[in-house]
Amino acid sequence: MANAPTKPTTVKKESSSASGMFATLTIPLCIVTTILIYLFILGDPSHYKGGDVKAGETVDVFGIIHRGGVLVPLVMGYVLMVIVFSIERFIVIGKASGTASVDSFVRKVQGFLTAGNIDAASAECDKQKGSVANVIKSGLKKYREMESEATLDVDQKTLAIQKDIEEATALEMPMLEQNLTIIATLVSIGTLTGLLGTVIGMIKAFAELAGSGANTAALSSAISEALVNTALGISTSALSIVMYNVFTSKIDGLTYAIDETGFSIVSTFAATHKNK
């Protein structure tokens, strides 16, 4: 049976804990930041005629956004979360890819495997670093162990190598997928919050229309609140969808590279030892 090494498991637990702590701190900080922006930047009197924030007409886009109402800082917080978590995922996935191109690394390792130079392939993993290299190196290490194993037949040894690669992959991949659920959740919650702001704004608009009939300032303010929330909600969802698809595509590429190289390791071992 192939057993996952103790040290990598500890590292992944620490990475998972750090990622969870990052998410726990980032979410409230983003909300607090956007509330401050809403109050002190967007709500600055300079964005309104005569400096009258409550009743004055807006003079620029900042004032228009500020008129969107109390849900605006929340939706702005969603946008900021998408940006922050996207930067964090870019860094993590970039480190997982290693120091050089993954495609180039895979070709080099496959070349060394074809030549039967397992030590050179392992050395290439040390130079590449990252999650992909860690998984491949684990498979190569198991390859060496199975060469000296006398109690198993070739099929059992091949299965042991394959299982070791799968276990190493299971340790590495969850780290890459962490916080993607937050980005995916923002796709829906951004739209829903925007719609909620729209509904609140339209309720106010109809209330003003029913109450005064001709108070155009109050009516336009309520409609503005509805439209601003809609725009921000749609923007949040659009950005979230794009970033989520970018990251899932990158992760799929790394997974494919691992599967391709793992298959080469298993095939090389089977072909080399089938007649022994």
Secondary structure, DSSP 4 states (H G I P E B T S, - for coil): -----HHHHHHHHHHHHHHHHHHHHHHHHHHHHHHHHIIIIIT-GGGBGGG-TTTSPB-SHHHHHHTT-TTHHHHHHHHHHHHHHHHHHHHHHHHHH-SS-HHHHHHHHHHHHHTT-HHHHHHHHHHH-HHHHHHHHHHHHHHHHHHT--SS-HHHHHHHHHHHHHHHHHHHHHHHHTTHHHHHHHHHHHHHHHHHHHHHHHHHHHHHHHHTSS-HHHHHHHHHHHHHHHHHHHHHHHHHHHHHHHHHHHHHHHHHHHHHHHHHHHHHHHHHHTT-
